[in-house]
Amino acid sequence: MDKHKTIPMIDLPRLHSKYAAKLDDAISEVLDSGSYIGGNALTAFQDRLSTFLNTKVFGVGNGTDALQIALMALNIGPGDEVIVPAFTYAASAEVIALLGATAVWCDVCTETFNLKPSSVELALSSKTKAIIAVHLYGQLADIEAVEKTAVGIPIVEDTAQAFGAKFKSGKYQGKFAGSVGVFGAFSFFPTKPLGALGDGGGIACNDQVLYNKALSIARHGQKEKYVHDIVGVNSRLDTIQAAILNVKLDYFERELIRKAEIKELYYSGLNNLENVSLPTECDFSTHVWHQFTIKVYQNNRDKLRTYLENKGVSSMVYYPIILPDQRAYGSMIERTSLSNSRALSAQVLSLPIDPSMSNNDVQFICKSINEYFAK
């Protein structure tokens, strides 16, 4: 293999080439229908998603909207506190701030990158009105443990990175990510596990009253046209993206299988490195491998990333600055140690795990990483 070949984090044109004709047909059908907002494709996708997740689902504009609408439906506002992990993408805290509420940071587990239940317990107060449980990198947070720690507090699942992950044991055995909290918030951003060709999102909810309220909020607060009972927003999944997602849902399971194969290749190629820890899979759930994120020790992370870049291998750091250290969120509350989150921000490195990449690509990445540590 040419050592200068570029290996991207994800090659969307190559990935989509396998079913490009079907995407073209789906888009053409929407164009010919003249129904670009709502329409049959959207109804079909929402129905399929509801069946897949075994809960009620409707589409929204993006994953951030999904989180905000969920919090609005729970009446989150000024004076309220929402617990959120310090180590995650900004959207999880952004929606709290936009509603005038206060984010209270909690730490994450070093092995799963997700909510640490003992840290959640320390973050609780009489003002706690919700918990945002992020399923990071495709690995599920331990929702059952969090529920036992924070009895009666609504949990909103941020499922942007974990569509299709499933609980294997415990109270929620057989349930999918996004279907066990009060709300599940999904993102269909192009690089997500189930990605559109633009922005898109979804909201899942088992409670009919809350579902109806969230749906109304997403439609300008309307229950019927021109009748506004509550303040809402404008957030819709457009018909073309729904048609695209309908096609991609047909290929979703086989892409998960391919990612699992790539994961095994990484395990085989990187298992003897002293200064690298490989990601683990929890016993209680499946993993959809949105990211293959290693931990690199002894201040080698950024040097390794540069070395890989010079070899033509892409990598990413998700996330280099934890949210409490971001200027935008400096006024939020830190009641518990965030030592794991801060350590991870200096260690994590995500490697390509694209269903369309070849075994040779993965082997070259492993070879390059081993060469770096052999220097």
C-alpha positions as CSV (number, residue, x, y, z in Angstrom):
1,M,0.0,0.0,0.0
2,D,1.3,3.5,-0.9
3,K,2.4,5.0,2.4
4,H,1.1,8.4,1.2
5,K,-2.4,7.3,0.4
6,T,-4.9,9.4,2.2
7,I,-7.2,7.6,4.6
8,P,-10.0,9.9,5.8
9,M,-12.1,9.5,8.9
10,I,-15.0,8.6,6.7
11,D,-15.3,8.6,2.9
12,L,-18.9,9.5,2.3
13,P,-18.8,9.5,-1.5
14,R,-17.2,6.0,-1.4
15,L,-19.7,4.8,1.2
16,H,-22.7,6.1,-0.8
17,S,-21.5,4.8,-4.1
18,K,-22.8,1.3,-3.1
19,Y,-26.4,2.5,-3.2
20,A,-26.1,5.8,-5.2
21,A,-28.7,4.6,-7.8
22,K,-31.3,4.0,-5.0
23,L,-30.5,7.4,-3.5
24,D,-31.0,9.1,-6.8
25,D,-34.3,7.3,-7.3
26,A,-35.5,8.3,-3.8
27,I,-34.6,11.9,-4.4
28,S,-36.3,12.0,-7.8
29,E,-39.5,10.5,-6.4
30,V,-39.7,13.4,-3.9
31,L,-38.9,16.0,-6.5
32,D,-41.6,14.6,-8.8
33,S,-44.1,14.5,-5.9
34,G,-43.9,18.2,-5.2
35,S,-44.2,17.5,-1.5
36,Y,-41.0,18.7,0.0
37,I,-42.2,19.3,3.6
38,G,-44.0,16.4,5.1
39,G,-45.1,13.9,2.5
40,N,-45.0,10.2,2.1
41,A,-41.2,9.7,2.5
42,L,-41.3,11.4,5.9
43,T,-44.3,9.4,7.1
44,A,-42.6,6.2,5.9
45,F,-39.3,7.0,7.7
46,Q,-41.0,8.0,10.9
47,D,-43.1,4.8,10.9
48,R,-40.0,2.6,10.2
49,L,-38.0,4.3,12.9
50,S,-40.9,3.9,15.4
51,T,-41.0,0.2,14.5
52,F,-37.3,-0.2,14.7
53,L,-37.0,1.4,18.1
54,N,-40.4,0.2,19.4
55,T,-41.4,3.7,20.5
56,K,-43.0,6.8,18.9
57,V,-40.6,8.9,16.9
58,F,-40.9,12.1,14.8
59,G,-38.4,14.0,12.7
60,V,-36.8,17.4,13.5
61,G,-34.2,19.6,11.9
62,N,-31.1,18.3,13.7
63,G,-29.9,16.7,16.8
64,T,-29.5,19.9,18.7
65,D,-33.1,20.8,18.1
66,A,-34.1,17.4,19.4
67,L,-32.3,18.0,22.7
68,Q,-33.7,21.5,23.1
69,I,-37.3,20.5,22.3
70,A,-37.1,17.6,24.8
71,L,-36.0,20.1,27.5
72,M,-38.7,22.5,26.5
73,A,-41.3,19.8,26.8
74,L,-40.0,19.1,30.3
75,N,-40.5,22.9,31.1
76,I,-36.8,23.4,31.8
77,G,-36.0,27.1,32.3
78,P,-34.3,29.7,34.5
79,G,-33.6,28.5,38.0
80,D,-33.5,24.8,36.9
81,E,-30.4,22.6,36.8
82,V,-29.6,19.9,34.3
83,I,-26.8,17.5,34.9
84,V,-24.6,16.9,31.8
85,P,-21.2,15.2,31.3
86,A,-18.2,17.5,31.1
87,F,-16.7,15.4,28.4
88,T,-19.0,15.6,25.3
89,Y,-19.9,17.8,22.4
90,A,-21.1,21.4,23.1
91,A,-24.7,20.8,21.9
92,S,-25.5,18.9,25.1
93,A,-24.8,22.0,27.2
94,E,-25.7,24.6,24.6
95,V,-29.4,23.7,24.8
96,I,-29.4,24.1,28.6
97,A,-27.9,27.5,28.4
98,L,-30.3,28.6,25.6
99,L,-33.2,27.9,27.8
100,G,-31.8,30.0,30.7
101,A,-31.1,26.9,32.9
102,T,-27.9,25.9,34.5
103,A,-25.7,23.0,33.4
104,V,-24.2,21.1,36.3
105,W,-21.2,19.1,35.2
106,C,-20.5,15.5,36.1
107,D,-17.5,13.3,35.4
108,V,-17.4,10.3,33.1
109,C,-16.0,6.8,33.4
110,T,-12.5,6.4,31.9
111,E,-13.4,3.0,30.2
112,T,-16.8,3.9,28.7
113,F,-16.4,7.7,28.3
114,N,-20.0,8.0,29.6
115,L,-21.7,9.3,32.8
116,K,-20.1,8.2,36.1
117,P,-23.1,7.4,38.4
118,S,-21.2,8.4,41.6
119,S,-20.4,11.7,40.0
120,V,-24.1,12.2,39.0
121,E,-25.0,11.6,42.7
122,L,-22.6,14.5,43.8
123,A,-24.1,16.8,41.1
124,L,-27.7,16.4,42.3
125,S,-29.5,19.2,44.1
126,S,-33.1,20.2,44.9
127,K,-33.0,22.2,41.6
128,T,-32.1,19.2,39.4
129,K,-34.8,18.9,36.8
130,A,-33.2,16.6,34.2
131,I,-30.1,14.6,33.3
132,I,-28.7,14.5,29.8
133,A,-27.2,11.0,29.3
134,V,-24.8,11.1,26.3
135,H,-24.1,7.8,24.6
136,L,-20.6,8.8,23.4
137,Y,-18.7,7.2,20.5
138,G,-21.5,4.6,20.0
139,Q,-21.2,3.1,23.5
140,L,-24.3,3.2,25.8
141,A,-24.3,5.0,29.1
142,D,-25.4,2.9,32.1
143,I,-28.9,4.3,32.3
144,E,-30.1,1.8,34.9
145,A,-27.3,2.8,37.3
146,V,-28.0,6.5,36.7
147,E,-31.7,6.0,37.5
148,K,-30.8,4.2,40.8
149,T,-28.6,7.2,41.7
150,A,-31.1,9.9,40.7
151,V,-34.5,8.4,41.5
152,G,-37.3,10.2,39.7
153,I,-35.2,12.6,37.7
154,P,-36.1,12.6,34.0
155,I,-33.3,11.3,31.7
156,V,-33.0,12.6,28.2
157,E,-30.8,10.3,26.1
158,D,-28.4,12.1,23.7
159,T,-28.3,9.4,21.1
160,A,-26.6,11.4,18.4
161,Q,-23.6,8.9,18.3
162,A,-25.3,5.7,19.2
163,F,-28.3,5.0,16.9
164,G,-28.8,1.2,16.8
165,A,-26.9,0.4,20.0
166,K,-28.9,-2.0,22.2
167,F,-29.0,-3.0,25.9
168,K,-28.1,-6.7,26.3
169,S,-29.0,-7.2,30.0
170,G,-30.7,-5.7,33.0
171,K,-33.9,-3.7,33.2
172,Y,-33.7,-2.5,29.6
173,Q,-32.5,-5.8,27.9
174,G,-33.4,-5.7,24.2
175,K,-34.2,-2.0,24.2
176,F,-32.4,0.4,21.8
177,A,-30.6,3.6,22.6
178,G,-33.0,6.5,22.7
179,S,-36.0,4.4,23.7
180,V,-35.6,4.1,27.5
181,G,-35.3,7.7,28.7
182,V,-38.2,10.1,29.0
183,F,-36.9,11.4,25.6
184,G,-34.4,10.1,23.1
185,A,-32.7,12.7,20.9
186,F,-31.2,11.6,17.6
187,S,-28.9,13.2,15.0
188,F,-28.8,12.3,11.4
189,F,-25.8,14.5,10.5
190,P,-24.1,12.9,7.5
191,T,-21.2,11.2,9.5
192,K,-23.5,9.8,12.3
193,P,-24.3,6.1,12.4
194,L,-27.4,6.7,10.4
195,G,-26.6,9.8,8.4
196,A,-28.6,11.9,5.9
197,L,-27.0,14.0,3.2
198,G,-27.6,17.1,5.2
199,D,-28.9,18.0,8.7
200,G,-31.6,16.0,10.3
201,G,-32.7,14.7,13.7
202,G,-35.4,12.9,15.6
203,I,-37.2,12.7,18.9
204,A,-38.4,9.4,20.5
205,C,-40.8,9.3,23.5
206,N,-42.9,6.6,25.1
207,D,-45.2,9.0,27.0
208,Q,-48.1,10.1,24.8
209,V,-48.7,13.4,26.6
210,L,-45.0,14.4,26.4
211,Y,-44.7,13.2,22.8
212,N,-47.7,15.4,21.8
213,K,-46.2,18.4,23.6
214,A,-42.8,17.9,22.0
215,L,-44.4,17.5,18.5
216,S,-46.4,20.7,19.1
217,I,-43.2,22.6,20.2
218,A,-41.4,21.5,17.0
219,R,-44.3,23.0,15.0
220,H,-44.3,26.5,16.4
221,G,-46.3,25.4,19.4
222,Q,-49.3,24.4,17.3
223,K,-51.7,21.6,17.9
224,E,-53.7,22.6,14.9
225,K,-52.8,25.1,12.2
226,Y,-52.7,28.8,13.4
227,V,-53.7,27.8,16.9
228,H,-50.6,28.3,19.2
229,D,-51.1,27.1,22.8
230,I,-47.5,27.2,23.8
231,V,-44.3,28.8,22.6
232,G,-42.5,26.6,20.1
233,V,-39.8,26.5,17.4
234,N,-39.6,25.6,13.7
235,S,-37.9,22.2,13.4
236,R,-38.7,19.7,10.7
237,L,-37.0,16.9,9.0
238,D,-37.4,17.7,5.3
239,T,-38.8,15.1,2.9
240,I,-35.7,14.6,0.8
241,Q,-33.6,13.8,3.8
242,A,-36.3,11.4,5.0
243,A,-36.2,9.7,1.7
244,I,-32.4,9.4,1.8
245,L,-32.6,8.0,5.4
246,N,-35.2,5.4,4.2
247,V,-32.6,4.1,1.7
248,K,-29.8,4.2,4.2
249,L,-31.8,2.4,6.9
250,D,-31.8,-0.6,4.5
251,Y,-28.0,-0.8,4.7
252,F,-27.6,0.1,8.3
253,E,-27.2,-3.4,9.8
254,R,-24.6,-4.5,7.3
255,E,-22.6,-1.3,7.9
256,L,-22.6,-2.1,11.6
257,I,-21.3,-5.6,10.9
258,R,-18.5,-4.1,8.8
259,K,-17.6,-1.7,11.5
260,A,-17.4,-4.6,14.0
261,E,-15.0,-6.3,11.6
262,I,-12.8,-3.2,11.4
263,K,-12.8,-3.0,15.2
264,E,-11.5,-6.5,15.4
265,L,-8.7,-5.7,13.0
266,Y,-7.7,-2.8,15.2
267,Y,-7.8,-5.0,18.3
268,S,-5.5,-7.5,16.6
269,G,-3.1,-4.9,15.2
270,L,-2.8,-2.7,18.3
271,N,-3.1,-5.1,21.3
272,N,0.6,-5.1,22.4
273,L,1.2,-1.3,22.8
274,E,2.3,-0.2,26.2
275,N,1.2,3.4,25.8
276,V,-2.1,2.8,24.2
277,S,-5.5,1.6,25.6
278,L,-8.1,0.3,23.3
279,P,-11.8,1.0,23.7
280,T,-13.8,-1.5,25.5
281,E,-17.4,-2.8,25.1
282,C,-19.7,-2.9,28.1
283,D,-21.1,-6.2,29.1
284,F,-24.6,-4.7,29.3
285,S,-24.9,-3.3,25.8
286,T,-23.8,-3.5,22.2
287,H,-21.5,-0.8,20.6
288,V,-22.1,0.7,17.2
289,W,-18.6,2.1,16.8
290,H,-19.4,5.6,15.7
291,Q,-15.8,6.2,16.7
292,F,-12.9,3.9,17.5
293,T,-11.2,6.0,20.2
294,I,-8.0,5.0,21.7
295,K,-6.3,6.5,24.8
296,V,-2.6,7.5,24.2
297,Y,-0.4,8.1,27.3
298,Q,2.9,9.8,28.2
299,N,2.1,12.9,26.2
300,N,2.2,11.0,22.9
301,R,-1.3,11.7,21.6
302,D,-0.6,14.9,19.6
303,K,2.8,13.6,18.4
304,L,1.2,10.4,17.2
305,R,-1.5,12.4,15.4
306,T,1.1,14.4,13.6
307,Y,3.0,11.2,12.6
308,L,-0.2,9.6,11.2
309,E,-1.0,12.8,9.3
310,N,2.4,12.7,7.7
311,K,1.6,9.1,6.6
312,G,-1.7,10.2,5.1
313,V,-3.9,8.9,7.9
314,S,-6.6,11.1,9.3
315,S,-7.5,11.1,13.0
316,M,-9.5,13.3,15.3
317,V,-9.6,14.4,18.9
318,Y,-13.1,14.3,20.3
319,Y,-12.8,16.5,22.5
320,P,-9.7,18.5,23.2
321,I,-11.3,21.0,25.7
322,I,-13.9,19.8,28.2
323,L,-17.1,22.0,28.4
324,P,-16.4,23.5,31.8
325,D,-13.2,25.0,30.4
326,Q,-15.0,26.6,27.4
327,R,-15.5,30.3,27.8
328,A,-19.2,30.0,26.8
329,Y,-19.9,27.7,29.8
330,G,-17.6,29.0,32.4
331,S,-20.5,30.2,34.6
332,M,-22.0,26.7,35.0
333,I,-21.7,24.6,38.1
334,E,-19.0,22.2,39.0
335,R,-19.8,20.3,42.2
336,T,-17.7,17.2,41.7
337,S,-14.2,16.3,40.5
338,L,-13.9,16.2,36.7
339,S,-10.5,14.6,36.8
340,N,-11.4,11.8,34.4
341,S,-12.8,14.2,31.8
342,R,-9.8,16.4,32.0
343,A,-7.4,13.4,31.6
344,L,-9.3,12.0,28.7
345,S,-9.2,15.3,26.8
346,A,-5.4,15.0,26.7
347,Q,-5.5,11.3,25.8
348,V,-8.2,10.4,23.3
349,L,-7.6,9.9,19.7
350,S,-10.2,8.6,17.2
351,L,-9.1,6.5,14.3
352,P,-10.9,6.0,11.0
353,I,-13.7,3.4,11.2
354,D,-15.6,3.8,8.0
355,P,-17.6,0.8,6.7
356,S,-16.2,1.4,3.2
357,M,-12.6,1.3,4.2
358,S,-10.5,-1.8,3.2
359,N,-8.7,-4.2,5.5
360,N,-5.5,-2.9,4.0
361,D,-6.4,0.6,5.2
362,V,-6.8,-0.7,8.7
363,Q,-3.7,-2.7,8.6
364,F,-1.7,0.3,7.4
365,I,-3.0,2.4,10.2
366,C,-2.0,-0.2,12.8
367,K,1.4,-0.6,11.1
368,S,2.0,3.1,11.3
369,I,1.0,3.3,15.0
370,N,3.3,0.4,15.8
371,E,6.1,2.1,13.9
372,Y,5.6,5.3,15.9
373,F,6.0,3.6,19.2
374,A,9.0,1.5,18.0
375,K,11.0,4.6,17.2
